[in-house]
């Protein structure tokens, strides 16, 4: 099968759960014998326009504009227009202009299209902007797809609420549960004699890292807690505090040891798909305190605490609960349900059917 994967961003050029998903899916489908090409935007001018890596091909084009951080590239449009040799197009996230172009190509062409929904709302713009988008261009984009992949049944229902009538397959966002497990070495980057709270993610408004800093600041006074931040972003300078230490952007290979060194993970985002960070932390035996999002709460179950978005006092109470051992076994909540190999197998089977 010849797969054209359309992704605005790709790991490791751009870190994050969605970009790693694109990379790992392409790598593993190539290992299965499929021919995979990833069409993406070039952010580093030193990167080649065409590159072979991990068994798949990356094709990059330069952007000419970036409204709301959404890169626009005529090169991507031209490539899609003449890409007739592929059996299926698999685009990632309806939020990107590249996916809009893939939907337009499906409207005028015969090659089937699948779209993976990595989250309905962007972390880089107000929710009302994307609510309007979802009721117009976003809905049109989704409805051009032959199949939409959503991580959970709850996320499928949310997509359908916007008037999307394309076929939707709920395929979980799996992780490597053998790599992320409680036993093993802990990171020497984390050294603190009190409770260690971890935040993993981009330092942007949508992730609300300021709420994590505010919550842990209270626990720093009462429990000598410290917040370790793994990630980079424009809000970093605003988050500096005595009880906060920045680890920077860490490679994927370093993360298992980082999770194992933590006592809790906090993620106060206003919107998410199904965050890999939550699954990775829980698989590592680390309880989580996260925003009470309808597609995330069922996954957390009794392996952590969910809190209304923006409720800093609620995050303080939730962290106190998990630090006191007031939740169940986080790994038991995800083990056997979110295996990455199954994610690849189910996704590939649907693409083969298309």
C-alpha positions as CSV (number, residue, x, y, z in Angstrom):
1,X,0.0,0.0,0.0
2,X,1.3,3.5,-0.9
3,X,0.4,5.9,1.8
4,X,0.7,9.7,1.5
5,X,0.7,11.1,5.1
6,X,-0.1,14.8,5.2
7,X,1.2,16.4,8.4
8,X,1.9,20.0,9.1
9,X,4.5,19.1,11.7
10,X,6.7,16.0,12.2
11,X,8.9,14.7,15.0
12,X,11.7,15.3,15.9
13,X,11.7,18.7,14.1
14,X,8.7,19.7,16.1
15,X,8.3,17.9,19.5
16,X,4.9,16.8,20.8
17,X,2.4,14.0,21.0
18,X,0.8,14.5,17.7
19,X,4.1,14.9,15.8
20,X,5.5,11.8,17.4
21,X,2.3,9.9,16.5
22,X,2.9,10.8,12.8
23,X,6.5,9.7,13.0
24,X,5.9,6.4,14.8
25,X,2.9,5.5,12.6
26,X,5.0,6.1,9.4
27,X,8.0,4.2,10.8
28,X,5.9,1.2,11.8
29,X,3.8,1.0,8.7
30,X,7.0,1.1,6.7
31,X,8.3,-1.8,8.8
32,X,5.1,-3.7,7.8
33,X,6.1,-3.3,4.1
34,X,4.0,-0.3,3.1
35,X,5.5,2.6,1.2
36,X,5.0,5.8,3.3
37,X,5.6,9.4,2.2
38,X,5.1,12.2,4.7
39,X,4.3,15.6,3.2
40,X,5.1,18.4,5.6
41,X,6.3,22.0,6.1
42,X,10.0,22.8,6.4
43,X,10.8,24.8,9.5
44,X,14.5,24.4,9.5
45,X,16.1,25.7,6.3
46,X,19.0,23.3,6.8
47,X,16.6,20.3,6.5
48,X,16.6,18.7,3.0
49,X,13.5,18.9,0.8
50,X,13.5,15.1,0.5
51,X,14.8,12.8,3.2
52,X,14.8,9.1,3.8
53,X,14.6,8.1,7.4
54,X,13.3,5.2,9.5
55,X,12.0,3.4,6.4
56,X,9.8,6.3,5.1
57,X,10.2,9.4,3.0
58,X,9.8,13.0,4.2
59,X,9.0,15.6,1.6
60,X,9.2,19.2,2.8
61,X,8.0,22.5,1.4
62,X,8.6,26.0,2.7
63,X,5.8,28.1,4.0
64,X,4.9,31.6,2.7
65,X,2.6,32.7,5.5
66,X,1.4,31.6,8.9
67,X,-1.9,33.0,10.0
68,X,-2.6,32.0,13.6
69,X,0.5,29.8,13.4
70,X,-1.1,27.8,10.6
71,X,1.6,27.5,7.9
72,X,0.5,28.0,4.3
73,X,2.6,26.4,1.5
74,X,1.9,26.5,-2.2
75,X,4.4,23.7,-2.6
76,X,2.2,21.4,-0.5
77,X,-0.8,22.3,-2.7
78,X,1.2,21.6,-5.9
79,X,2.4,18.2,-4.6
80,X,-1.1,17.2,-3.7
81,X,-2.5,18.2,-7.1
82,X,-0.1,15.9,-8.9
83,X,0.1,13.0,-6.4
84,X,-1.8,10.4,-8.3
85,X,0.4,7.4,-7.5
86,X,-0.8,6.9,-3.9
87,X,-3.4,4.4,-2.8
88,X,-4.6,6.5,0.2
89,X,-4.1,9.9,1.7
90,X,-3.9,10.1,5.5
91,X,-4.0,13.7,6.9
92,X,-3.4,14.6,10.5
93,X,-5.5,17.2,12.3
94,X,-8.3,19.2,10.6
95,X,-6.9,22.4,12.1
96,X,-4.1,22.7,9.5
97,X,-4.2,24.3,6.0
98,X,-2.5,21.2,4.6
99,X,-5.4,19.0,5.7
100,X,-7.8,21.5,4.1
101,X,-5.9,21.1,0.9
102,X,-6.1,17.3,1.2
103,X,-9.8,17.6,1.6
104,X,-10.0,19.7,-1.5
105,X,-8.0,17.1,-3.4
106,X,-10.5,14.5,-2.3
107,X,-13.3,16.6,-3.5
108,X,-12.0,16.7,-7.1
109,X,-10.1,13.3,-7.1
110,X,-10.5,9.6,-6.6
111,X,-7.9,8.8,-4.0
112,X,-9.6,8.0,-0.6
113,X,-8.8,10.2,2.4
114,X,-8.6,9.5,6.1
115,X,-8.2,12.3,8.7
116,X,-7.0,11.7,12.2
117,X,-8.5,14.1,14.8
118,X,-5.8,15.0,17.3
119,X,-8.0,17.4,19.1
120,X,-10.9,19.6,18.1
121,X,-9.4,22.9,19.3
122,X,-6.1,24.6,18.8
123,X,-3.9,25.6,21.7
124,X,-2.9,28.8,19.8
125,X,-6.1,30.7,19.4
126,X,-9.4,31.5,21.3
127,X,-11.9,28.7,21.4
128,X,-14.6,30.8,19.8
129,X,-12.4,31.2,16.7
130,X,-12.2,27.4,16.2
131,X,-15.8,26.9,17.2
132,X,-16.7,29.0,14.2
133,X,-14.1,27.2,12.1
134,X,-15.6,23.8,13.1
135,X,-19.1,24.8,12.0
136,X,-17.8,26.0,8.6
137,X,-14.5,25.0,7.0
138,X,-13.6,22.4,9.6
139,X,-16.9,20.6,9.1
140,X,-16.5,20.7,5.3
141,X,-13.0,19.3,5.7
142,X,-14.1,16.4,7.9
143,X,-17.0,15.7,5.5
144,X,-14.6,15.2,2.6
145,X,-13.0,12.3,4.4
146,X,-13.9,8.7,3.7
147,X,-12.9,7.9,7.3
148,X,-12.1,10.0,10.4
149,X,-10.0,8.5,13.2
150,X,-10.9,9.7,16.7
151,X,-9.1,8.5,19.9
152,X,-12.2,7.8,22.0
153,X,-16.0,7.3,21.6
154,X,-16.5,10.6,23.4
155,X,-14.3,12.4,20.9
156,X,-16.3,10.7,18.0
157,X,-19.5,12.1,19.6
158,X,-18.1,15.6,19.8
159,X,-17.1,15.6,16.1
160,X,-20.6,14.4,15.1
161,X,-22.2,17.3,17.1
162,X,-20.7,19.7,14.6
163,X,-22.7,18.1,11.8
164,X,-20.0,15.7,10.5
165,X,-21.5,12.7,8.8
166,X,-18.4,10.9,7.5
167,X,-17.6,7.4,8.8
168,X,-15.8,7.7,12.2
169,X,-13.5,5.0,13.6
170,X,-12.6,5.2,17.3
171,X,-9.0,4.0,17.5
172,X,-7.1,4.8,20.7
173,X,-3.9,6.8,20.8
174,X,-1.6,4.0,22.1
175,X,1.8,4.2,23.7
176,X,4.7,1.8,24.2
177,X,3.7,0.3,27.6
178,X,7.0,-1.7,27.7
179,X,9.0,1.5,27.5
180,X,6.8,3.4,29.9
181,X,6.6,1.3,33.0
182,X,7.2,1.9,36.8
183,X,10.4,-0.1,37.1
184,X,13.6,1.3,35.7
185,X,16.1,4.1,36.2
186,X,14.9,7.6,37.2
187,X,16.2,10.8,35.6
188,X,19.1,12.5,37.3
189,X,17.7,15.8,36.0
190,X,15.2,15.6,38.8
191,X,16.6,16.1,42.3
192,X,14.4,17.3,45.1
193,X,13.7,16.2,48.7
194,X,10.0,16.9,48.5
195,X,7.1,16.0,46.3
196,X,7.9,16.3,42.6
197,X,5.1,17.5,40.2
198,X,5.7,17.2,36.5
199,X,4.3,19.3,33.6
200,X,4.9,18.0,30.1
201,X,3.9,20.0,27.1
202,X,4.2,23.2,25.1
203,X,4.2,26.4,27.1
204,X,1.3,28.0,25.3
205,X,-1.9,29.5,26.5
206,X,-4.1,26.5,25.6
207,X,-2.1,24.3,28.0
208,X,-2.6,26.7,30.8
209,X,0.9,26.1,32.4
210,X,0.3,29.1,34.6
211,X,-2.4,27.1,36.5
212,X,0.2,24.4,37.2
213,X,2.7,27.0,38.5
214,X,0.0,28.6,40.7
215,X,-1.2,25.3,42.1
216,X,2.3,24.0,43.0
217,X,3.2,27.4,44.5
218,X,0.7,26.6,47.2
219,X,2.0,23.1,47.7
220,X,5.6,24.5,47.8
221,X,4.6,26.3,51.0
222,X,2.8,23.5,52.7
223,X,4.6,20.4,51.4
224,X,7.9,21.6,49.9
225,X,6.7,20.6,46.5
226,X,8.5,21.5,43.3
227,X,7.3,21.7,39.7
228,X,9.5,20.4,36.9
229,X,8.6,21.6,33.4
230,X,9.5,19.5,30.4
231,X,8.8,21.6,27.3
232,X,9.4,25.0,25.6
233,X,7.2,27.8,24.4
234,X,6.5,31.5,24.4
235,X,5.2,31.6,28.0
236,X,8.4,30.4,29.6
237,X,9.6,33.7,30.9
238,X,6.2,34.3,32.6
239,X,6.4,31.0,34.5
240,X,9.7,31.5,36.3
241,X,9.4,31.0,40.1
242,X,11.5,29.6,43.0
243,X,9.6,26.4,43.0
244,X,9.8,25.8,39.2
245,X,12.6,24.2,37.3
246,X,12.7,24.1,33.5
247,X,14.0,20.9,31.9
248,X,13.7,22.2,28.4
249,X,12.6,20.1,25.5
250,X,13.6,16.5,26.2
251,X,14.0,13.7,23.6
252,X,11.4,11.0,23.6
253,X,14.0,8.5,24.8
254,X,14.6,10.4,28.0
255,X,10.9,10.6,29.1
256,X,10.4,7.2,30.8
257,X,13.1,8.1,33.4
258,X,11.6,11.5,33.8
259,X,8.1,10.2,34.5
260,X,9.5,7.6,37.0
261,X,11.2,10.4,39.0
262,X,7.9,12.3,39.5
263,X,5.2,11.9,42.1
264,X,2.4,13.4,40.0
265,X,1.7,14.8,36.5
266,X,-0.4,17.9,36.2
267,X,-2.0,19.0,32.9
268,X,-4.5,21.9,33.2
269,X,-5.2,22.3,29.5
270,X,-8.4,24.0,28.2
271,X,-8.6,21.5,25.3
272,X,-6.9,18.2,24.3
273,X,-7.4,15.2,22.1
274,X,-6.2,12.2,24.2
275,X,-2.8,13.4,25.5
276,X,0.1,10.9,25.2
277,X,1.6,12.5,28.3
278,X,-1.3,11.4,30.4
279,X,-1.1,7.8,29.1
280,X,2.7,7.7,29.4
281,X,2.7,9.0,33.0
282,X,0.0,6.6,34.1
283,X,1.7,3.7,32.4
284,X,4.8,4.7,34.3
285,X,2.8,4.4,37.6
286,X,2.5,8.2,38.1
287,X,-1.0,9.5,39.1
288,X,-2.3,12.4,37.1
289,X,-4.3,15.6,37.9
290,X,-5.8,16.9,34.6
291,X,-8.6,19.1,33.3
292,X,-12.0,17.5,33.4
293,X,-12.4,17.1,29.6
294,X,-15.1,14.6,28.5
295,X,-12.8,12.6,26.3
296,X,-10.0,12.4,28.9
297,X,-11.8,11.8,32.2
298,X,-13.0,8.2,31.3
299,X,-9.4,7.3,30.6
300,X,-8.1,8.7,33.8
301,X,-10.6,6.8,35.9
302,X,-9.4,6.1,39.4
303,X,-5.7,6.6,38.3
304,X,-5.9,10.3,39.0
305,X,-8.1,13.3,39.6
306,X,-9.9,15.5,37.1
307,X,-10.6,19.2,37.8
308,X,-12.6,21.9,36.0
309,X,-10.6,24.0,33.6
310,X,-9.2,27.0,35.4
311,X,-9.9,25.8,39.0
312,X,-6.5,26.4,40.6
313,X,-7.8,25.5,44.0
314,X,-9.2,22.3,42.6
315,X,-5.8,21.4,41.1
316,X,-4.2,22.0,44.5
317,X,-6.8,19.7,46.2
318,X,-6.3,17.1,43.4
319,X,-2.5,17.1,43.8
320,X,-2.9,16.7,47.5
321,X,-5.2,13.7,46.9
322,X,-2.8,11.9,44.6
323,X,0.3,12.8,46.7
324,X,-1.5,11.2,49.7
325,X,-2.1,8.1,47.8
326,X,-5.8,8.7,47.5
327,X,-6.2,7.1,44.0
328,X,-5.9,3.7,42.4
329,X,-3.1,2.2,40.4
330,X,-2.5,4.4,37.4
331,X,-0.8,1.7,35.3
332,X,-3.7,-0.7,35.8
333,X,-6.0,1.9,34.3
334,X,-4.2,2.0,31.0
335,X,-2.4,-1.4,30.7
336,X,-3.9,-3.6,28.1
337,X,-6.1,-0.8,26.7
338,X,-3.7,1.7,25.0
339,X,-1.0,-0.4,23.3
340,X,0.7,1.3,20.4
341,X,1.1,-1.8,18.3
342,X,-2.7,-2.2,18.3
343,X,-3.1,1.4,17.3
344,X,-0.9,0.8,14.2
345,X,-2.6,-2.4,13.3
346,X,-6.2,-1.0,13.5
347,X,-5.3,2.2,11.6
348,X,-3.5,0.2,8.9
349,X,-6.4,-2.2,8.5
350,X,-8.8,0.8,7.9
351,X,-6.5,2.4,5.4
352,X,-6.2,-1.0,3.5
353,X,-10.0,-1.2,3.4
354,X,-10.2,2.3,1.9
